[in-house]
Amino acid sequence: MRIGIVAVHGVIPQAKYGFQDQIAEELRDHLNATGNYGGPWTTTVVKRESPSTSKVDVGNQPTISRVAKGDTEYFDVHEAYWSPLDKNVTTTAKVLYWLLQTVFLPINDTARFMASRAKVRWDVGTVAVIALATAVLWALALVGLTWGLGAAHIILGTERGADHPSLLSFDSGMLTGAFGAFAHPLSILGGLAPLAILALVVGGVGAFFGFQTARALWNLHSNWKRLQSDPIQKTSRWIAIVVLGVLSAAGLIVGFFLHMPNDRHLGIAAIAIILSVGMFEGGRLLANWFLPNFFGDVQIYTTRDANNTFYTLRESILNLVTEKIVDVVANKPAGKDYDCVYVLAHSLGSTIALDALMRIYNTQPSPPVSAKNWERIRGFITFGTSLEKTKYFFNAWNPTVSQSYDEWQDDLYGPLFTKEAGELKKKNGPGVGIFWMNYWYFTDFVSNEIVSYRSYVNVGAPMDTARANRSKAMVAAMASTVPIGGRAVARNCELPDTLFSLRPGKKFHPVTHGDYLGDAAFWNGRILDKDTGKRDLGALDILTSCVGCKDEPGTAKATAAATPIGPVGAGLRENARFEEPRDDERPEAQPMPDADVATEPDPSLHSFEPLTSEEARTTRGVYEPGEPGKKP
């Protein structure tokens, strides 16, 4: 089987092919680790065999990361690399102003963020902790710098050998000296001996090396698993870290003790100044990571104003991802058509990928995406998705229109997506939905369970069926004891959190947003019952479920296509022990009125479903239960 994977990365600056290679390597490792897919699976890099349509790749044809077992069974990973398009465009101040406006002064006064109360508290709390950490670092930097400069002013104004005033408390003289040093920083240098100036320089260099050592250690920790297969690279990084650490310690120690012949108090003040500058830089790095690099991408992509420069960038990003998906499904980038194509999207990339799929669907069957090409797209896997949050940001900056417009917006996803895993068992063809699986951590402040994406339109059905289906849902609600809402178009899987887990093979991350691809539960599925081994769908189950193209029965191609390599059939997956779990228990609705029951198997009856109280609270277009004949 030939499987194409379109990988759409998320926020913060990304290295080209980094996300693509990470997916390919993790896919290879987990295919081999389970022992259920034959093997061995290996990774290689292959060149395109046909020109790319992507504008950023003109003159630089992209490569494909291939995970293969032999010559005929492979997964090709293609990256939709949009990171450079919007970096270094916005600033910390602009992002902060935009966030405050969005939260407190939205244009749309009906915009709501749909999530459980517990998740909202965790997400807001995480953002508050990061903001507080930044403020504390800056406050400590200001206090330390003020103390250091004030102490230096006092020391330099005291005769050599005389007793110094206490340096452990602020007084008017220390504050005056600090303000004078801020206004005229070179005035301090004028009172220093050449040896003291040299000590300050050496100490500053030592502090700089210390910061670089800390960064190198963090990068080593983040890439530890990948470095296991490259001992030379791992050893060279350790050597560099040790050298940087030694230089840092030497610089700080020498910078401190060079002051001793003159005055040890001056050395303490100098170290305080150096550490304060380091804390300020740490706060600045944290603020830049959190605002321009994290929320900056969201600010740019959720811009709706066509007169804004950010809107042009948004369209460039969306066009690039759209072209990449079209390229994979229609242009035979590996020389042959793929049997099935899956879109994997992380973080903000899931919002972009969803918009791209919607754009392609609204243009097919026009070239270059024919209906047959579109039918190859069988799965949409989102992880760490920001869809619920970006939906709020989109709505917050879109003027309030009407309830009917909101309903139309919600229904758009129904013809394309389904949460029913049974769709994976079907061959490519008209009316087959794209199976949407969403993985998330509770402790990931970016991601959410997808709760508000519901539709009253069935897969493959025209949009004008929504009105009739809503009427039937209203009638059903009148005879029900529970709320009735549109069918969910995405299936959610909450993964066991990695924040507080130190299990073997798990890395501790204060921010779990980047943990998904390294988590075995993401690939193999969350364990639902330890006694029976039953588990939820994992990414491997979805990616290996391709049944293939719909061909005439009896042909060799049709026979091969009918043999899936995943959990939905007895294909290449050896010793299969997958058992698809039942949907989470839901309250049963009361029987429909006789008139509606008589219409079965009318597919419109599957365009809505009973909801829990929590689902009803986080969903628009819900019909509350009521007595027959009364408007709910």
LOGU-55838 format. One line per 2 residues: for each residue x negated, y negated, z negated of C-alpha. Coordinates in steps of 0.02 Angstrom, whole numbers, padded with zeros to 5 digits. Layout:
BEGIN
X/Y/Z; ...
This chain:
BEGIN
00000/00000/00000; -00057/-00176/00038
-00007/-00299/-00098; -00031/-00487/-00088
-00041/-00592/-00247; -00030/-00781/-00246
-00110/-00852/-00404; -00059/-01027/-00457
-00163/-01096/-00600; -00107/-01219/-00733
-00166/-01379/-00816; -00341/-01443/-00861
-00485/-01444/-00735; -00511/-01274/-00655
-00661/-01204/-00563; -00626/-01150/-00385
-00590/-00963/-00374; -00602/-00951/-00564
-00418/-00909/-00591; -00418/-00795/-00438
-00569/-00697/-00499; -00502/-00686/-00676
-00339/-00608/-00617; -00430/-00486/-00502
-00553/-00432/-00638; -00418/-00410/-00771
-00307/-00317/-00647; -00451/-00200/-00604
-00495/-00168/-00786; -00316/-00129/-00839
-00283/-00018/-00688; -00436/00084/-00736
-00404/00078/-00924; -00231/00155/-00921
-00283/00308/-00820; -00110/00309/-00740
-00155/00235/-00571; -00295/00348/-00509
-00458/00264/-00474; -00584/00201/-00491
-00522/00029/-00440; -00658/-00093/-00389
-00665/-00279/-00348; -00740/-00352/-00191
-00735/-00519/-00102; -00670/-00518/00076
-00661/-00654/00207; -00502/-00708/00293
-00470/-00631/00462; -00357/-00771/00524
-00364/-00961/00508; -00294/-01041/00353
-00154/-01168/00360; -00206/-01250/00197
-00271/-01427/00221; -00401/-01417/00084
-00481/-01265/00164; -00514/-01340/00334
-00694/-01301/00378; -00711/-01197/00221
-00606/-01041/00240; -00558/-00969/00070
-00609/-00798/00012; -00495/-00661/-00055
-00528/-00564/-00215; -00481/-00383/-00176
-00445/-00246/-00304; -00453/-00084/-00206
-00448/00104/-00220; -00510/00166/-00053
-00473/00075/00110; -00283/00080/00115
-00230/00039/-00061; -00274/-00134/-00122
-00215/-00293/-00206; -00273/-00456/-00127
-00276/-00607/-00243; -00260/-00778/-00159
-00281/-00936/-00261; -00175/-01092/-00234
-00309/-01210/-00296; -00233/-01381/-00332
-00340/-01438/-00479; -00447/-01570/-00390
-00298/-01662/-00318; -00244/-01753/-00476
-00395/-01757/-00592; -00471/-01920/-00659
-00319/-02017/-00598; -00227/-02057/-00759
-00297/-02114/-00926; -00269/-02076/-01110
-00176/-02240/-01135; -00062/-02211/-00985
-00019/-02034/-01038; 00016/-02087/-01217
00129/-02229/-01158; 00220/-02109/-01040
00246/-01981/-01179; 00317/-02110/-01299
00435/-02176/-01165; 00491/-02002/-01115
00530/-01948/-01292; 00606/-02109/-01361
00667/-02207/-01209; 00716/-02083/-01071
00809/-02151/-00920; 00927/-02002/-00928
01016/-02007/-01095; 01084/-01830/-01072
00915/-01746/-01046; 00889/-01607/-01172
00745/-01491/-01212; 00816/-01315/-01223
00730/-01205/-01353; 00762/-01126/-01521
00744/-01238/-01672; 00600/-01134/-01739
00504/-01150/-01574; 00535/-01338/-01567
00467/-01356/-01744; 00312/-01254/-01701
00277/-01349/-01539; 00301/-01520/-01619
00197/-01466/-01768; 00055/-01408/-01656
00053/-01573/-01562; 00057/-01666/-01728
-00091/-01565/-01795; -00195/-01602/-01638
-00151/-01787/-01649; -00192/-01788/-01835
-00358/-01701/-01805; -00404/-01832/-01676
-00354/-01974/-01793; -00451/-01898/-01938
-00609/-01881/-01833; -00596/-02061/-01777
-00559/-02121/-01954; -00709/-02026/-02024
-00815/-02095/-01883; -00762/-02273/-01923
-00790/-02251/-02110; -00958/-02166/-02085
-01018/-02295/-01959; -00963/-02439/-02069
-01049/-02362/-02220; -01209/-02323/-02124
-01226/-02495/-02047; -01182/-02581/-02210
-01306/-02475/-02307; -01442/-02512/-02179
-01407/-02698/-02193; -01422/-02691/-02383
-01580/-02586/-02379; -01667/-02698/-02253
-01621/-02850/-02358; -01698/-02778/-02516
-01881/-02795/-02557; -01983/-02638/-02540
-01991/-02541/-02703; -01845/-02633/-02783
-01690/-02541/-02842; -01552/-02530/-02712
-01371/-02564/-02752; -01259/-02411/-02756
-01231/-02343/-02581; -01087/-02231/-02633
-00954/-02368/-02634; -00902/-02507/-02519
-00927/-02684/-02580; -00916/-02854/-02500
-01099/-02854/-02456; -01089/-02685/-02369
-00935/-02735/-02270; -01012/-02901/-02221
-01168/-02812/-02164; -01068/-02686/-02065
-00967/-02820/-01976; -01126/-02915/-01940
-01204/-02758/-01867; -01049/-02728/-01758
-01060/-02906/-01694; -01249/-02907/-01670
-01311/-02726/-01663; -01488/-02776/-01613
-01506/-02873/-01775; -01534/-02710/-01870
-01669/-02654/-01751; -01760/-02817/-01783
-01782/-02770/-01965; -01846/-02594/-01932
-02024/-02537/-01921; -02076/-02449/-01757
-02081/-02283/-01850; -01902/-02307/-01909
-01843/-02347/-01732; -01930/-02189/-01670
-01844/-02091/-01808; -01673/-02155/-01753
-01709/-02105/-01573; -01770/-01931/-01621
-01620/-01906/-01735; -01500/-01962/-01598
-01577/-01838/-01476; -01563/-01701/-01607
-01379/-01741/-01635; -01348/-01736/-01447
-01428/-01564/-01435; -01320/-01510/-01582
-01161/-01555/-01488; -01223/-01462/-01335
-01261/-01309/-01442; -01083/-01309/-01509
-01010/-01323/-01334; -01123/-01184/-01269
-01068/-01069/-01411; -00885/-01102/-01373
-00911/-01065/-01187; -01002/-00905/-01232
-00857/-00853/-01343; -00729/-00893/-01206
-00822/-00793/-01073; -00886/-00652/-01183
-00788/-00514/-01098; -00843/-00564/-00923
-01024/-00577/-00978; -01026/-00396/-01037
-01048/-00342/-00856; -01190/-00466/-00827
-01324/-00438/-00962; -01448/-00556/-00878
-01324/-00700/-00882; -01276/-00660/-01062
-01458/-00652/-01118; -01503/-00815/-01030
-01357/-00903/-01115; -01411/-00840/-01285
-01588/-00902/-01253; -01522/-01073/-01200
-01414/-01084/-01357; -01560/-01038/-01471
-01673/-01167/-01386; -01540/-01302/-01400
-01511/-01258/-01583; -01697/-01267/-01624
-01715/-01435/-01535; -01562/-01501/-01626
-01625/-01447/-01797; -01799/-01514/-01762
-01732/-01682/-01703; -01619/-01705/-01854
-01751/-01650/-01980; -01892/-01752/-01903
-01777/-01902/-01883; -01733/-01892/-02067
-01906/-01865/-02141; -01991/-01995/-02032
-01901/-02121/-02141; -01973/-02053/-02302
-02133/-02157/-02300; -02026/-02313/-02287
-01865/-02276/-02378; -01764/-02118/-02397
-01604/-02218/-02413; -01630/-02286/-02239
-01643/-02108/-02176; -01478/-02063/-02257
-01396/-02214/-02176; -01467/-02167/-02006
-01402/-01989/-02019; -01231/-02057/-02068
-01230/-02167/-01913; -01278/-02021/-01801
-01145/-01906/-01875; -01015/-02043/-01858
-01052/-02062/-01675; -01036/-01873/-01657
-00866/-01872/-01744; -00806/-02014/-01633
-00862/-01918/-01480; -00775/-01761/-01544
-00613/-01857/-01566; -00631/-01932/-01393
-00658/-01761/-01314; -00506/-01691/-01406
-00398/-01838/-01353; -00456/-01825/-01172
-00426/-01637/-01168; -00254/-01655/-01244
-00190/-01809/-01151; -00267/-01842/-00978
-00319/-01662/-00943; -00169/-01575/-01021
-00020/-01691/-01016; -00093/-01795/-00873
-00054/-01657/-00748; 00124/-01650/-00813
00143/-01838/-00803; 00088/-01838/-00622
00188/-01688/-00564; 00351/-01739/-00647
00350/-01911/-00564; 00511/-01941/-00467
00481/-02120/-00410; 00429/-02112/-00227
00351/-02286/-00243; 00230/-02224/-00375
00056/-02167/-00325; 00081/-02012/-00432
00225/-01958/-00320; 00105/-01943/-00172
-00009/-01834/-00277; 00140/-01729/-00331
00189/-01698/-00150; 00009/-01653/-00106
00005/-01523/-00245; 00174/-01450/-00197
00128/-01445/-00012; -00035/-01354/-00049
00049/-01218/-00153; 00190/-01202/-00025
00066/-01181/00116; -00031/-01050/00020
00124/-00943/-00010; 00175/-00963/00173
-00001/-00916/00226; 00000/-00755/00125
00173/-00696/00179; 00167/-00749/00362
-00010/-00770/00429; -00092/-00600/00396
-00241/-00674/00303; -00317/-00501/00279
-00281/-00447/00457; -00120/-00353/00420
00047/-00396/00343; 00066/-00360/00159
00199/-00235/00109; 00248/-00343/-00040
00195/-00513/-00107; 00201/-00568/-00289
00177/-00743/-00359; 00084/-00756/-00526
00090/-00929/-00605; 00022/-00996/-00768
00073/-01151/-00866; 00119/-01299/-00754
00078/-01187/-00606; 00243/-01096/-00638
00340/-01258/-00611; 00245/-01293/-00451
00264/-01114/-00388; 00451/-01116/-00424
00471/-01278/-00326; 00368/-01205/-00184
00475/-01049/-00175; 00632/-01155/-00174
00561/-01261/-00034; 00516/-01108/00070
00686/-01030/00042; 00774/-01187/00100
00673/-01187/00262; 00684/-01003/00310
00725/-00923/00429; 00638/-01064/00525
00457/-01032/00577; 00328/-01004/00508
00427/-00911/00374; 00550/-00792/00455
00680/-00698/00357; 00572/-00542/00368
00422/-00635/00298; 00525/-00706/00156
00587/-00533/00109; 00409/-00480/00068
00412/-00590/-00088; 00472/-00469/-00220
00413/-00533/-00389; 00383/-00695/-00483
00279/-00677/-00642; 00262/-00828/-00754
00158/-00835/-00912; 00127/-00980/-01029
00258/-01069/-00926; 00303/-01250/-00959
00465/-01239/-00859; 00581/-01286/-01001
00474/-01436/-01046; 00445/-01496/-00869
00631/-01479/-00837; 00659/-01601/-00980
00527/-01721/-00912; 00606/-01713/-00738
00778/-01747/-00809; 00719/-01882/-00929
00656/-01988/-00784; 00805/-01953/-00671
00954/-02070/-00696; 01110/-01985/-00765
01219/-01935/-00619; 01364/-01821/-00663
01406/-01651/-00736; 01440/-01581/-00562
01265/-01631/-00506; 01190/-01544/-00659
01291/-01387/-00621; 01234/-01389/-00439
01053/-01405/-00497; 01069/-01255/-00613
01153/-01146/-00480; 01012/-01171/-00353
00907/-01030/-00425; 01044/-00898/-00418
01028/-00848/-00235; 00841/-00814/-00256
00802/-00741/-00427; 00861/-00601/-00538
00811/-00529/-00706; 00869/-00355/-00656
00719/-00239/-00641; 00823/-00126/-00529
00789/-00246/-00386; 00610/-00181/-00386
00675/-00011/-00331; 00747/-00081/-00171
00658/-00095/-00005; 00625/-00265/00070
00782/-00326/00153; 00921/-00455/00158
01006/-00492/-00007; 00867/-00418/-00115
00822/-00536/-00257; 00653/-00590/-00319
00626/-00512/-00489; 00573/-00647/-00613
00478/-00597/-00771; 00421/-00725/-00899
00290/-00688/-01033; 00265/-00806/-01180
00191/-00824/-01354; 00286/-00906/-01494
00124/-00992/-01549; 00088/-01059/-01374
00149/-01239/-01388; 00158/-01254/-01199
00261/-01100/-01160; 00441/-01059/-01195
00569/-00924/-01172; 00666/-00970/-01014
00842/-01000/-01077; 00918/-01140/-00974
00890/-01067/-00801; 01060/-00989/-00771
01168/-00984/-00616; 01347/-00943/-00568
01286/-00889/-00395; 01232/-00711/-00359
01075/-00658/-00268; 01093/-00690/-00082
01264/-00771/-00102; 01303/-00944/-00032
01307/-01092/-00149; 01491/-01125/-00118
01536/-00968/-00218; 01486/-01056/-00380
01651/-01147/-00399; 01757/-00989/-00387
01639/-00897/-00505; 01651/-01037/-00634
01840/-01025/-00627; 01830/-00838/-00661
01708/-00869/-00803; 01831/-00991/-00881
01970/-00862/-00872; 01854/-00732/-00948
01810/-00851/-01091; 01994/-00876/-01132
02010/-00690/-01167; 01841/-00675/-01253
01779/-00696/-01430; 01606/-00753/-01374
01543/-00892/-01259; 01526/-00857/-01073
01388/-00932/-00966; 01301/-00910/-00800
01188/-00760/-00777; 01007/-00780/-00828
00891/-00778/-00678; 00733/-00735/-00776
00689/-00594/-00894; 00588/-00643/-01047
00457/-00546/-01143; 00386/-00621/-01301
00212/-00549/-01324; 00136/-00515/-01496
00042/-00672/-01545; -00147/-00678/-01538
-00167/-00831/-01649; -00165/-00734/-01813
-00222/-00568/-01740; -00399/-00505/-01757
-00363/-00333/-01683; -00505/-00247/-01587
-00523/-00322/-01416; -00433/-00482/-01466
-00518/-00651/-01469; -00463/-00780/-01595
-00403/-00939/-01512; -00333/-01090/-01603
-00238/-01123/-01441; -00159/-00964/-01373
-00112/-01042/-01205; -00259/-00958/-01119
-00243/-00784/-01196; -00120/-00700/-01076
-00234/-00622/-00945; -00345/-00547/-01079
-00198/-00472/-01174; -00162/-00288/-01142
00020/-00317/-01189; 00038/-00435/-01041
-00021/-00301/-00919; 00050/-00144/-00999
00206/-00213/-01083; 00250/-00249/-01263
00280/-00094/-01369; 00464/-00087/-01417
00464/00077/-01512; 00302/00147/-01584
00377/00318/-01615; 00435/00349/-01436
00307/00238/-01349; 00446/00144/-01260
00388/-00025/-01201; 00445/-00173/-01101
00393/-00207/-00923; 00212/-00258/-00903
00134/-00353/-00759; 00058/-00189/-00696
00231/-00111/-00685; 00291/-00254/-00576
00138/-00267/-00465; 00135/-00080/-00431
00322/-00063/-00396; 00319/-00107/-00212
00433/00005/-00109; 00383/-00081/00052
00463/-00134/00213; 00629/-00070/00271
00594/00045/00418; 00687/00179/00511
00705/00339/00408; 00588/00479/00453
00445/00374/00517; 00276/00389/00436
00280/00207/00385; 00452/00226/00308
00398/00379/00211; 00245/00290/00143
00347/00134/00106; 00474/00235/00009
00340/00297/-00110; 00310/00164/-00241
00149/00158/-00339; 00230/00096/-00497
00355/00142/-00631; 00509/00145/-00520
00456/00301/-00426; 00339/00449/-00429
00205/00370/-00322; 00022/00340/-00356
00048/00313/-00539; -00012/00473/-00621
00058/00541/-00785; 00191/00407/-00783
00271/00384/-00953; 00360/00220/-00923
00539/00208/-00981; 00629/00048/-00939
00707/-00022/-01098; 00887/-00071/-01113
00928/-00256/-01113; 00934/-00337/-01284
01097/-00305/-01372; 01227/-00435/-01328
01400/-00464/-01398; 01532/-00379/-01293
01659/-00492/-01211; 01842/-00450/-01221
01917/-00368/-01065; 01951/-00481/-00916
02132/-00518/-00868; 02209/-00383/-00759
02202/-00493/-00604; 02014/-00504/-00615
01985/-00323/-00663; 02083/-00270/-00510
01960/-00359/-00397; 01813/-00249/-00447
01687/-00211/-00381; 01692/-00397/-00340
01508/-00450/-00358; 01562/-00619/-00424
01601/-00534/-00590; 01413/-00519/-00616
01382/-00705/-00594; 01415/-00738/-00778
01387/-00648/-00943; 01427/-00658/-01129
01305/-00763/-01231; 01243/-00762/-01409
01270/-00918/-01512; 01086/-00966/-01489
01097/-00942/-01301; 01256/-01046/-01294
01171/-01185/-01390; 01025/-01194/-01268
01125/-01178/-01107; 01225/-01299/-01002
01390/-01254/-00920; 01450/-01137/-01058
01634/-01091/-01079; 01681/-01071/-01261
01799/-00930/-01314; 01982/-00974/-01329
02156/-00902/-01327; 02231/-00856/-01159
02321/-00999/-01078; 02222/-01131/-01173
02077/-01228/-01104; 01921/-01173/-01197
